[in-house]
């Protein structure tokens, strides 16, 4: 049975969809009265489902022809699993921007089932709903939390964690890997440059910090967004003071802080991707090389900083200021504390680099 939830009631394609599939008894087409968002639409689909398993697929993915056969094999191999995480691939990154998206790490978990060690694949931290299978016959009452943004961001993590908890409490297991259940996700907007998607995702997934304190740690230093928040505040105060008495030193102080943070983050990512961690990007599916590769690394810093800015903005909007400096462990402890230690180290190095660059800028202005 295929349940199709259309979240855009004004879509001109609804008529074509109904004409082509509306007569089939194994297809249900439901059109929301208004735009409710990803979470509410998935909940509506689940409420109508009667099968033992529900398969979530993004509407723009290209599934492999044998997808359902591979999914069935994975289900039979994991009869007690709360669900399964399929493999979501991207086309080759042939532009600076798409390469930068990979380098920024915002797509890391799309094929997480193939990246983590084999002993973790029977209980993965979470998976994206572009290719996710969930057990339905247990009356666990788990739905997608509507606190997350309509466009998505964090709701898939929360859903998987909640399903997993209920399954474990009732003799079941977590979410297992379905490595051979493969889909290809296209680059959003045909690969056109836009950072707002990643900003919006992070606004939502920042809500996980309050929901899952057991998977939260304190960072080693403020991240780029937190440093920029301080810098912009100083700059704004400096601009206000300058209007009153033409004193511009505080304004320049804030602007130099902003320049230092941006420069430090870009330089640090160049250091990571061009020297320290070159092994991690050696097998990346990309045709970008040479100067364009360096440009992609630099742009990846901007994408990462936009992502961090979204997380800070979400915390401020939800009035969770006390959670600034706290980070959610995306691996939920499955691979030890290595990722957390590395993130702390990166934050500390970027903060120190920001201070050094700021001191240099201060010295240049004073001479």
BALOBA-1460 file (C-alpha; in Angstrom, 3 decimals):
// residues 367
<rec num="1" residu="x" x="0.000" y="0.000" z="0.000"/>
<rec num="2" residu="x" x="1.333" y="3.428" z="-0.980"/>
<rec num="3" residu="x" x="0.100" y="6.440" z="0.983"/>
<rec num="4" residu="x" x="0.897" y="9.770" z="-0.645"/>
<rec num="5" residu="x" x="0.495" y="12.905" z="1.448"/>
<rec num="6" residu="x" x="0.507" y="16.115" z="-0.590"/>
<rec num="7" residu="x" x="1.417" y="19.025" z="1.677"/>
<rec num="8" residu="x" x="0.888" y="21.714" z="-0.964"/>
<rec num="9" residu="x" x="-2.866" y="21.920" z="-1.659"/>
<rec num="10" residu="x" x="-2.305" y="24.402" z="-4.492"/>
<rec num="11" residu="x" x="0.055" y="22.137" z="-6.428"/>
<rec num="12" residu="x" x="-0.926" y="21.942" z="-10.125"/>
<rec num="13" residu="x" x="0.287" y="18.332" z="-10.231"/>
<rec num="14" residu="x" x="-2.371" y="16.940" z="-7.902"/>
<rec num="15" residu="x" x="-4.803" y="16.376" z="-10.777"/>
<rec num="16" residu="x" x="-2.190" y="14.466" z="-12.775"/>
<rec num="17" residu="x" x="-1.317" y="12.379" z="-9.719"/>
<rec num="18" residu="x" x="-4.946" y="11.470" z="-9.076"/>
<rec num="19" residu="x" x="-5.634" y="10.716" z="-12.740"/>
<rec num="20" residu="x" x="-2.641" y="8.408" z="-12.944"/>
<rec num="21" residu="x" x="-2.877" y="6.592" z="-9.608"/>
<rec num="22" residu="x" x="-6.209" y="7.501" z="-8.000"/>
<rec num="23" residu="x" x="-7.970" y="4.415" z="-9.404"/>
<rec num="24" residu="x" x="-5.472" y="1.964" z="-7.909"/>
<rec num="25" residu="x" x="-6.620" y="0.204" z="-4.728"/>
<rec num="26" residu="x" x="-3.062" y="0.098" z="-3.391"/>
<rec num="27" residu="x" x="-2.568" y="3.874" z="-3.619"/>
<rec num="28" residu="x" x="-4.093" y="6.469" z="-1.312"/>
<rec num="29" residu="x" x="-3.671" y="10.132" z="-2.154"/>
<rec num="30" residu="x" x="-4.274" y="12.615" z="0.645"/>
<rec num="31" residu="x" x="-4.058" y="16.378" z="0.229"/>
<rec num="32" residu="x" x="-3.567" y="18.549" z="3.306"/>
<rec num="33" residu="x" x="-5.965" y="21.488" z="3.589"/>
<rec num="34" residu="x" x="-3.002" y="23.741" z="4.298"/>
<rec num="35" residu="x" x="0.759" y="23.468" z="4.455"/>
<rec num="36" residu="x" x="1.382" y="21.524" z="7.673"/>
<rec num="37" residu="x" x="5.012" y="20.611" z="7.151"/>
<rec num="38" residu="x" x="7.042" y="17.420" z="7.018"/>
<rec num="39" residu="x" x="6.358" y="16.121" z="10.525"/>
<rec num="40" residu="x" x="2.572" y="16.569" z="10.464"/>
<rec num="41" residu="x" x="2.343" y="15.066" z="6.973"/>
<rec num="42" residu="x" x="4.318" y="11.991" z="7.976"/>
<rec num="43" residu="x" x="2.138" y="11.601" z="11.053"/>
<rec num="44" residu="x" x="-0.941" y="11.672" z="8.856"/>
<rec num="45" residu="x" x="0.522" y="9.007" z="6.628"/>
<rec num="46" residu="x" x="1.366" y="6.807" z="9.601"/>
<rec num="47" residu="x" x="-2.111" y="7.207" z="11.059"/>
<rec num="48" residu="x" x="-3.586" y="5.727" z="7.875"/>
<rec num="49" residu="x" x="-1.045" y="2.947" z="7.530"/>
<rec num="50" residu="x" x="-2.013" y="-0.605" z="8.468"/>
<rec num="51" residu="x" x="1.157" y="-2.435" z="7.481"/>
<rec num="52" residu="x" x="3.714" y="-3.749" z="9.947"/>
<rec num="53" residu="x" x="6.360" y="-1.435" z="8.517"/>
<rec num="54" residu="x" x="6.328" y="2.085" z="7.112"/>
<rec num="55" residu="x" x="8.884" y="3.222" z="4.552"/>
<rec num="56" residu="x" x="9.774" y="6.925" z="4.532"/>
<rec num="57" residu="x" x="11.241" y="8.221" z="1.274"/>
<rec num="58" residu="x" x="11.829" y="11.821" z="0.242"/>
<rec num="59" residu="x" x="9.682" y="12.759" z="-2.724"/>
<rec num="60" residu="x" x="12.690" y="13.664" z="-4.873"/>
<rec num="61" residu="x" x="14.874" y="10.566" z="-4.383"/>
<rec num="62" residu="x" x="15.622" y="8.044" z="-7.121"/>
<rec num="63" residu="x" x="15.350" y="4.579" z="-5.548"/>
<rec num="64" residu="x" x="17.261" y="1.614" z="-6.879"/>
<rec num="65" residu="x" x="14.909" y="-0.745" z="-8.785"/>
<rec num="66" residu="x" x="15.373" y="-3.479" z="-6.169"/>
<rec num="67" residu="x" x="14.765" y="-1.163" z="-3.191"/>
<rec num="68" residu="x" x="11.760" y="-2.996" z="-1.706"/>
<rec num="69" residu="x" x="13.362" y="-6.407" z="-2.210"/>
<rec num="70" residu="x" x="16.503" y="-5.266" z="-0.374"/>
<rec num="71" residu="x" x="14.373" y="-3.677" z="2.343"/>
<rec num="72" residu="x" x="12.452" y="-6.934" z="2.817"/>
<rec num="73" residu="x" x="15.681" y="-8.889" z="3.175"/>
<rec num="74" residu="x" x="16.933" y="-6.429" z="5.771"/>
<rec num="75" residu="x" x="13.684" y="-6.668" z="7.710"/>
<rec num="76" residu="x" x="13.790" y="-10.457" z="7.733"/>
<rec num="77" residu="x" x="17.399" y="-10.341" z="8.911"/>
<rec num="78" residu="x" x="16.450" y="-7.991" z="11.779"/>
<rec num="79" residu="x" x="13.039" y="-9.207" z="13.001"/>
<rec num="80" residu="x" x="13.294" y="-7.432" z="16.362"/>
<rec num="81" residu="x" x="14.526" y="-4.082" z="15.034"/>
<rec num="82" residu="x" x="12.578" y="-0.905" z="15.735"/>
<rec num="83" residu="x" x="13.401" y="0.115" z="12.190"/>
<rec num="84" residu="x" x="16.049" y="0.205" z="9.511"/>
<rec num="85" residu="x" x="18.271" y="2.916" z="8.121"/>
<rec num="86" residu="x" x="18.802" y="2.773" z="4.372"/>
<rec num="87" residu="x" x="21.667" y="4.249" z="2.389"/>
<rec num="88" residu="x" x="21.091" y="7.676" z="0.843"/>
<rec num="89" residu="x" x="23.674" y="8.706" z="-1.748"/>
<rec num="90" residu="x" x="24.287" y="11.958" z="-3.569"/>
<rec num="91" residu="x" x="25.401" y="12.394" z="-7.170"/>
<rec num="92" residu="x" x="28.977" y="13.345" z="-7.850"/>
<rec num="93" residu="x" x="29.832" y="16.781" z="-6.444"/>
<rec num="94" residu="x" x="30.936" y="18.533" z="-9.620"/>
<rec num="95" residu="x" x="30.707" y="22.150" z="-8.475"/>
<rec num="96" residu="x" x="32.463" y="24.151" z="-5.801"/>
<rec num="97" residu="x" x="29.218" y="24.517" z="-3.855"/>
<rec num="98" residu="x" x="28.176" y="20.850" z="-3.824"/>
<rec num="99" residu="x" x="31.708" y="19.857" z="-2.836"/>
<rec num="100" residu="x" x="31.567" y="22.436" z="-0.056"/>
<rec num="101" residu="x" x="28.314" y="20.906" z="1.211"/>
<rec num="102" residu="x" x="30.070" y="17.568" z="1.667"/>
<rec num="103" residu="x" x="33.110" y="19.177" z="3.288"/>
<rec num="104" residu="x" x="30.901" y="21.084" z="5.737"/>
<rec num="105" residu="x" x="29.677" y="17.757" z="7.104"/>
<rec num="106" residu="x" x="25.956" y="18.521" z="6.799"/>
<rec num="107" residu="x" x="25.360" y="15.378" z="4.713"/>
<rec num="108" residu="x" x="27.497" y="13.040" z="6.816"/>
<rec num="109" residu="x" x="24.626" y="10.990" z="8.269"/>
<rec num="110" residu="x" x="22.822" y="10.376" z="4.977"/>
<rec num="111" residu="x" x="24.833" y="7.199" z="4.432"/>
<rec num="112" residu="x" x="25.751" y="6.612" z="8.064"/>
<rec num="113" residu="x" x="24.774" y="2.935" z="7.873"/>
<rec num="114" residu="x" x="27.812" y="2.291" z="5.685"/>
<rec num="115" residu="x" x="30.217" y="4.482" z="7.664"/>
<rec num="116" residu="x" x="29.947" y="3.175" z="11.202"/>
<rec num="117" residu="x" x="31.656" y="-0.014" z="12.407"/>
<rec num="118" residu="x" x="29.855" y="-3.295" z="11.827"/>
<rec num="119" residu="x" x="29.197" y="-3.834" z="15.534"/>
<rec num="120" residu="x" x="27.179" y="-0.586" z="15.613"/>
<rec num="121" residu="x" x="25.043" y="-1.381" z="12.588"/>
<rec num="122" residu="x" x="22.429" y="-3.244" z="14.617"/>
<rec num="123" residu="x" x="21.762" y="-0.147" z="16.724"/>
<rec num="124" residu="x" x="22.499" y="3.000" z="14.749"/>
<rec num="125" residu="x" x="22.254" y="6.447" z="16.381"/>
<rec num="126" residu="x" x="19.649" y="7.647" z="13.869"/>
<rec num="127" residu="x" x="18.969" y="7.990" z="10.159"/>
<rec num="128" residu="x" x="17.473" y="10.570" z="7.825"/>
<rec num="129" residu="x" x="13.891" y="10.212" z="6.618"/>
<rec num="130" residu="x" x="15.013" y="10.349" z="3.009"/>
<rec num="131" residu="x" x="15.391" y="6.571" z="3.368"/>
<rec num="132" residu="x" x="14.080" y="5.249" z="6.660"/>
<rec num="133" residu="x" x="11.963" y="2.232" z="7.604"/>
<rec num="134" residu="x" x="10.024" y="2.061" z="10.883"/>
<rec num="135" residu="x" x="8.178" y="-0.779" z="12.554"/>
<rec num="136" residu="x" x="4.518" y="0.094" z="12.982"/>
<rec num="137" residu="x" x="2.709" y="-2.820" z="14.619"/>
<rec num="138" residu="x" x="3.872" y="-1.888" z="18.119"/>
<rec num="139" residu="x" x="1.408" y="0.563" z="19.676"/>
<rec num="140" residu="x" x="4.144" y="2.852" z="20.900"/>
<rec num="141" residu="x" x="2.341" y="6.093" z="20.069"/>
<rec num="142" residu="x" x="5.540" y="7.582" z="18.687"/>
<rec num="143" residu="x" x="5.005" y="10.336" z="16.137"/>
<rec num="144" residu="x" x="7.115" y="13.105" z="14.684"/>
<rec num="145" residu="x" x="7.354" y="15.952" z="17.170"/>
<rec num="146" residu="x" x="5.708" y="19.122" z="15.837"/>
<rec num="147" residu="x" x="8.113" y="21.360" z="17.764"/>
<rec num="148" residu="x" x="10.587" y="20.944" z="14.911"/>
<rec num="149" residu="x" x="10.451" y="23.174" z="11.789"/>
<rec num="150" residu="x" x="7.958" y="22.364" z="9.039"/>
<rec num="151" residu="x" x="10.810" y="21.971" z="6.577"/>
<rec num="152" residu="x" x="12.632" y="19.515" z="8.831"/>
<rec num="153" residu="x" x="15.599" y="19.535" z="11.128"/>
<rec num="154" residu="x" x="15.973" y="17.269" z="14.131"/>
<rec num="155" residu="x" x="12.591" y="15.561" z="13.893"/>
<rec num="156" residu="x" x="14.074" y="12.431" z="12.329"/>
<rec num="157" residu="x" x="16.604" y="12.080" z="15.153"/>
<rec num="158" residu="x" x="13.926" y="12.485" z="17.801"/>
<rec num="159" residu="x" x="11.615" y="10.013" z="16.028"/>
<rec num="160" residu="x" x="14.302" y="7.328" z="15.786"/>
<rec num="161" residu="x" x="15.396" y="7.816" z="19.403"/>
<rec num="162" residu="x" x="11.801" y="7.560" z="20.666"/>
<rec num="163" residu="x" x="11.048" y="4.453" z="18.590"/>
<rec num="164" residu="x" x="14.288" y="2.888" z="19.779"/>
<rec num="165" residu="x" x="13.541" y="3.553" z="23.454"/>
<rec num="166" residu="x" x="10.105" y="1.939" z="23.210"/>
<rec num="167" residu="x" x="11.486" y="-1.041" z="21.318"/>
<rec num="168" residu="x" x="14.246" y="-1.693" z="23.846"/>
<rec num="169" residu="x" x="11.780" y="-1.387" z="26.715"/>
<rec num="170" residu="x" x="9.654" y="-4.115" z="25.150"/>
<rec num="171" residu="x" x="12.300" y="-6.673" z="24.272"/>
<rec num="172" residu="x" x="13.111" y="-5.338" z="20.834"/>
<rec num="173" residu="x" x="16.226" y="-3.750" z="19.355"/>
<rec num="174" residu="x" x="17.248" y="-0.443" z="17.863"/>
<rec num="175" residu="x" x="17.465" y="0.701" z="14.247"/>
<rec num="176" residu="x" x="19.587" y="-1.604" z="12.111"/>
<rec num="177" residu="x" x="21.433" y="-0.872" z="8.886"/>
<rec num="178" residu="x" x="19.869" y="-1.706" z="5.546"/>
<rec num="179" residu="x" x="23.007" y="-1.067" z="3.501"/>
<rec num="180" residu="x" x="21.631" y="-2.407" z="0.225"/>
<rec num="181" residu="x" x="18.394" y="-0.400" z="0.368"/>
<rec num="182" residu="x" x="19.805" y="2.459" z="-1.682"/>
<rec num="183" residu="x" x="18.359" y="5.719" z="-2.955"/>
<rec num="184" residu="x" x="20.043" y="8.640" z="-4.667"/>
<rec num="185" residu="x" x="19.087" y="12.072" z="-3.438"/>
<rec num="186" residu="x" x="19.580" y="14.911" z="-5.946"/>
<rec num="187" residu="x" x="21.326" y="18.116" z="-5.034"/>
<rec num="188" residu="x" x="18.724" y="20.538" z="-3.762"/>
<rec num="189" residu="x" x="17.574" y="23.151" z="-6.292"/>
<rec num="190" residu="x" x="19.723" y="21.466" z="-8.944"/>
<rec num="191" residu="x" x="22.820" y="22.318" z="-6.953"/>
<rec num="192" residu="x" x="22.195" y="26.060" z="-6.925"/>
<rec num="193" residu="x" x="23.963" y="27.885" z="-4.137"/>
<rec num="194" residu="x" x="21.873" y="28.442" z="-0.992"/>
<rec num="195" residu="x" x="22.780" y="28.161" z="2.686"/>
<rec num="196" residu="x" x="19.350" y="28.673" z="4.215"/>
<rec num="197" residu="x" x="18.376" y="24.997" z="4.142"/>
<rec num="198" residu="x" x="21.248" y="24.144" z="6.472"/>
<rec num="199" residu="x" x="20.466" y="27.145" z="8.669"/>
<rec num="200" residu="x" x="16.845" y="25.957" z="9.024"/>
<rec num="201" residu="x" x="17.854" y="22.367" z="9.762"/>
<rec num="202" residu="x" x="20.068" y="23.562" z="12.584"/>
<rec num="203" residu="x" x="17.408" y="25.815" z="14.068"/>
<rec num="204" residu="x" x="15.385" y="22.658" z="14.564"/>
<rec num="205" residu="x" x="18.016" y="20.158" z="15.615"/>
<rec num="206" residu="x" x="19.223" y="22.515" z="18.341"/>
<rec num="207" residu="x" x="16.027" y="21.506" z="20.147"/>
<rec num="208" residu="x" x="17.576" y="18.084" z="20.758"/>
<rec num="209" residu="x" x="19.875" y="19.597" z="23.369"/>
<rec num="210" residu="x" x="17.001" y="20.121" z="25.783"/>
<rec num="211" residu="x" x="15.194" y="16.895" z="24.849"/>
<rec num="212" residu="x" x="18.203" y="14.588" z="25.284"/>
<rec num="213" residu="x" x="20.482" y="15.889" z="28.046"/>
<rec num="214" residu="x" x="22.028" y="12.416" z="28.333"/>
<rec num="215" residu="x" x="23.609" y="12.954" z="24.908"/>
<rec num="216" residu="x" x="24.776" y="16.521" z="25.501"/>
<rec num="217" residu="x" x="28.253" y="17.779" z="26.302"/>
<rec num="218" residu="x" x="29.800" y="21.192" z="26.902"/>
<rec num="219" residu="x" x="32.064" y="22.458" z="24.148"/>
<rec num="220" residu="x" x="35.665" y="23.457" z="24.737"/>
<rec num="221" residu="x" x="35.054" y="27.019" z="23.526"/>
<rec num="222" residu="x" x="32.292" y="29.079" z="21.895"/>
<rec num="223" residu="x" x="31.659" y="28.098" z="18.278"/>
<rec num="224" residu="x" x="31.711" y="30.548" z="15.381"/>
<rec num="225" residu="x" x="28.061" y="31.555" z="15.791"/>
<rec num="226" residu="x" x="28.441" y="32.244" z="19.500"/>
<rec num="227" residu="x" x="31.596" y="34.282" z="18.898"/>
<rec num="228" residu="x" x="29.901" y="36.179" z="16.079"/>
<rec num="229" residu="x" x="26.906" y="36.859" z="18.329"/>
<rec num="230" residu="x" x="29.261" y="38.545" z="20.803"/>
<rec num="231" residu="x" x="31.080" y="40.359" z="17.986"/>
<rec num="232" residu="x" x="27.903" y="41.684" z="16.374"/>
<rec num="233" residu="x" x="26.634" y="42.835" z="19.771"/>
<rec num="234" residu="x" x="29.854" y="44.776" z="20.360"/>
<rec num="235" residu="x" x="29.642" y="46.240" z="16.844"/>
<rec num="236" residu="x" x="26.035" y="47.296" z="17.354"/>
<rec num="237" residu="x" x="26.878" y="48.924" z="20.661"/>
<rec num="238" residu="x" x="29.831" y="50.617" z="19.010"/>
<rec num="239" residu="x" x="27.625" y="51.952" z="16.209"/>
<rec num="240" residu="x" x="25.170" y="53.369" z="18.767"/>
<rec num="241" residu="x" x="27.983" y="55.032" z="20.699"/>
<rec num="242" residu="x" x="29.488" y="56.407" z="17.470"/>
<rec num="243" residu="x" x="26.207" y="58.090" z="16.532"/>
<rec num="244" residu="x" x="26.120" y="59.827" z="19.910"/>
<rec num="245" residu="x" x="29.665" y="61.215" z="20.160"/>
<rec num="246" residu="x" x="31.521" y="60.115" z="17.020"/>
<rec num="247" residu="x" x="33.656" y="57.725" z="19.068"/>
<rec num="248" residu="x" x="34.352" y="54.807" z="16.709"/>
<rec num="249" residu="x" x="36.901" y="52.725" z="18.618"/>
<rec num="250" residu="x" x="34.270" y="50.308" z="19.994"/>
<rec num="251" residu="x" x="32.737" y="49.922" z="16.528"/>
<rec num="252" residu="x" x="36.119" y="49.058" z="15.015"/>
<rec num="253" residu="x" x="36.747" y="46.716" z="17.941"/>
<rec num="254" residu="x" x="33.562" y="44.769" z="17.090"/>
<rec num="255" residu="x" x="34.248" y="44.730" z="13.347"/>
<rec num="256" residu="x" x="37.750" y="43.410" z="13.971"/>
<rec num="257" residu="x" x="36.253" y="40.667" z="16.144"/>
<rec num="258" residu="x" x="33.942" y="39.672" z="13.277"/>
<rec num="259" residu="x" x="36.805" y="39.646" z="10.774"/>
<rec num="260" residu="x" x="38.949" y="37.592" z="13.157"/>
<rec num="261" residu="x" x="36.266" y="34.942" z="13.726"/>
<rec num="262" residu="x" x="35.519" y="34.557" z="10.007"/>
<rec num="263" residu="x" x="39.197" y="34.396" z="9.073"/>
<rec num="264" residu="x" x="40.055" y="31.937" z="11.844"/>
<rec num="265" residu="x" x="37.292" y="29.542" z="10.850"/>
<rec num="266" residu="x" x="38.258" y="29.580" z="7.187"/>
<rec num="267" residu="x" x="41.945" y="29.109" z="7.949"/>
<rec num="268" residu="x" x="41.197" y="26.276" z="10.351"/>
<rec num="269" residu="x" x="39.122" y="24.420" z="7.771"/>
<rec num="270" residu="x" x="41.897" y="24.859" z="5.222"/>
<rec num="271" residu="x" x="44.263" y="23.348" z="7.791"/>
<rec num="272" residu="x" x="41.893" y="20.416" z="8.484"/>
<rec num="273" residu="x" x="40.986" y="19.501" z="4.917"/>
<rec num="274" residu="x" x="44.298" y="20.268" z="3.211"/>
<rec num="275" residu="x" x="46.635" y="18.829" z="5.818"/>
<rec num="276" residu="x" x="45.356" y="17.312" z="9.082"/>
<rec num="277" residu="x" x="42.465" y="15.142" z="7.855"/>
<rec num="278" residu="x" x="43.139" y="14.653" z="4.143"/>
<rec num="279" residu="x" x="42.418" y="10.930" z="4.516"/>
<rec num="280" residu="x" x="38.777" y="11.660" z="5.332"/>
<rec num="281" residu="x" x="38.056" y="13.292" z="1.983"/>
<rec num="282" residu="x" x="40.243" y="11.082" z="-0.191"/>
<rec num="283" residu="x" x="37.313" y="8.958" z="-1.391"/>
<rec num="284" residu="x" x="34.820" y="11.792" z="-1.793"/>
<rec num="285" residu="x" x="32.822" y="11.516" z="-4.998"/>
<rec num="286" residu="x" x="33.800" y="14.777" z="-6.642"/>
<rec num="287" residu="x" x="35.487" y="16.111" z="-9.759"/>
<rec num="288" residu="x" x="36.567" y="19.371" z="-8.107"/>
<rec num="289" residu="x" x="40.354" y="19.711" z="-7.845"/>
<rec num="290" residu="x" x="43.091" y="22.317" z="-7.613"/>
<rec num="291" residu="x" x="42.099" y="25.907" z="-6.949"/>
<rec num="292" residu="x" x="38.414" y="24.970" z="-7.079"/>
<rec num="293" residu="x" x="39.024" y="22.445" z="-4.278"/>
<rec num="294" residu="x" x="40.566" y="25.183" z="-2.115"/>
<rec num="295" residu="x" x="37.568" y="27.415" z="-2.919"/>
<rec num="296" residu="x" x="35.235" y="24.572" z="-1.890"/>
<rec num="297" residu="x" x="37.041" y="24.184" z="1.436"/>
<rec num="298" residu="x" x="36.676" y="27.909" z="2.085"/>
<rec num="299" residu="x" x="33.006" y="27.852" z="1.168"/>
<rec num="300" residu="x" x="32.445" y="24.850" z="3.417"/>
<rec num="301" residu="x" x="33.414" y="27.113" z="6.313"/>
<rec num="302" residu="x" x="30.606" y="29.497" z="5.419"/>
<rec num="303" residu="x" x="28.105" y="26.629" z="5.224"/>
<rec num="304" residu="x" x="29.236" y="25.300" z="8.592"/>
<rec num="305" residu="x" x="29.028" y="28.743" z="10.167"/>
<rec num="306" residu="x" x="25.523" y="29.250" z="8.731"/>
<rec num="307" residu="x" x="24.585" y="25.903" z="10.244"/>
<rec num="308" residu="x" x="25.991" y="26.891" z="13.637"/>
<rec num="309" residu="x" x="24.207" y="30.241" z="13.382"/>
<rec num="310" residu="x" x="20.895" y="28.475" z="12.848"/>
<rec num="311" residu="x" x="21.440" y="26.404" z="15.974"/>
<rec num="312" residu="x" x="22.169" y="29.510" z="18.052"/>
<rec num="313" residu="x" x="19.165" y="31.320" z="16.563"/>
<rec num="314" residu="x" x="16.926" y="28.393" z="17.459"/>
<rec num="315" residu="x" x="18.149" y="28.363" z="21.057"/>
<rec num="316" residu="x" x="17.510" y="32.102" z="21.354"/>
<rec num="317" residu="x" x="14.033" y="31.837" z="19.794"/>
<rec num="318" residu="x" x="13.103" y="29.053" z="22.211"/>
<rec num="319" residu="x" x="14.559" y="31.092" z="25.089"/>
<rec num="320" residu="x" x="17.076" y="28.369" z="25.859"/>
<rec num="321" residu="x" x="19.962" y="30.782" z="26.340"/>
<rec num="322" residu="x" x="21.343" y="28.637" z="29.152"/>
<rec num="323" residu="x" x="22.058" y="25.909" z="26.589"/>
<rec num="324" residu="x" x="24.520" y="27.988" z="24.570"/>
<rec num="325" residu="x" x="27.865" y="26.226" z="24.580"/>
<rec num="326" residu="x" x="26.155" y="22.837" z="24.825"/>
<rec num="327" residu="x" x="26.344" y="20.359" z="21.941"/>
<rec num="328" residu="x" x="24.324" y="17.293" z="21.009"/>
<rec num="329" residu="x" x="26.405" y="14.175" z="20.380"/>
<rec num="330" residu="x" x="25.182" y="13.063" z="16.937"/>
<rec num="331" residu="x" x="26.652" y="9.608" z="17.527"/>
<rec num="332" residu="x" x="24.852" y="9.232" z="20.906"/>
<rec num="333" residu="x" x="27.932" y="7.612" z="22.399"/>
<rec num="334" residu="x" x="28.021" y="4.736" z="19.881"/>
<rec num="335" residu="x" x="31.626" y="5.396" z="18.870"/>
<rec num="336" residu="x" x="32.958" y="6.582" z="22.208"/>
<rec num="337" residu="x" x="33.983" y="10.121" z="23.054"/>
<rec num="338" residu="x" x="36.268" y="10.599" z="20.031"/>
<rec num="339" residu="x" x="33.873" y="12.865" z="18.076"/>
<rec num="340" residu="x" x="33.211" y="15.003" z="21.151"/>
<rec num="341" residu="x" x="36.907" y="15.377" z="21.917"/>
<rec num="342" residu="x" x="37.600" y="16.378" z="18.327"/>
<rec num="343" residu="x" x="34.807" y="18.954" z="18.323"/>
<rec num="344" residu="x" x="36.121" y="20.441" z="21.546"/>
<rec num="345" residu="x" x="39.615" y="20.556" z="20.076"/>
<rec num="346" residu="x" x="38.365" y="22.228" z="16.889"/>
<rec num="347" residu="x" x="36.431" y="24.843" z="18.853"/>
<rec num="348" residu="x" x="39.438" y="25.605" z="21.039"/>
<rec num="349" residu="x" x="41.762" y="25.920" z="18.053"/>
<rec num="350" residu="x" x="39.359" y="28.227" z="16.217"/>
<rec num="351" residu="x" x="38.875" y="30.363" z="19.321"/>
<rec num="352" residu="x" x="42.637" y="30.688" z="19.852"/>
<rec num="353" residu="x" x="43.127" y="31.502" z="16.166"/>
<rec num="354" residu="x" x="40.417" y="34.165" z="16.434"/>
<rec num="355" residu="x" x="42.199" y="35.773" z="19.379"/>
<rec num="356" residu="x" x="45.549" y="35.757" z="17.554"/>
<rec num="357" residu="x" x="44.090" y="37.284" z="14.379"/>
<rec num="358" residu="x" x="42.164" y="39.847" z="16.427"/>
<rec num="359" residu="x" x="45.377" y="40.827" z="18.225"/>
<rec num="360" residu="x" x="47.137" y="41.264" z="14.888"/>
<rec num="361" residu="x" x="44.318" y="43.458" z="13.566"/>
<rec num="362" residu="x" x="44.412" y="45.499" z="16.752"/>
<rec num="363" residu="x" x="48.153" y="45.972" z="16.370"/>
<rec num="364" residu="x" x="47.812" y="47.051" z="12.743"/>
<rec num="365" residu="x" x="45.164" y="49.610" z="13.639"/>
<rec num="366" residu="x" x="47.214" y="51.039" z="16.473"/>
<rec num="367" residu="x" x="50.336" y="51.540" z="14.326"/>
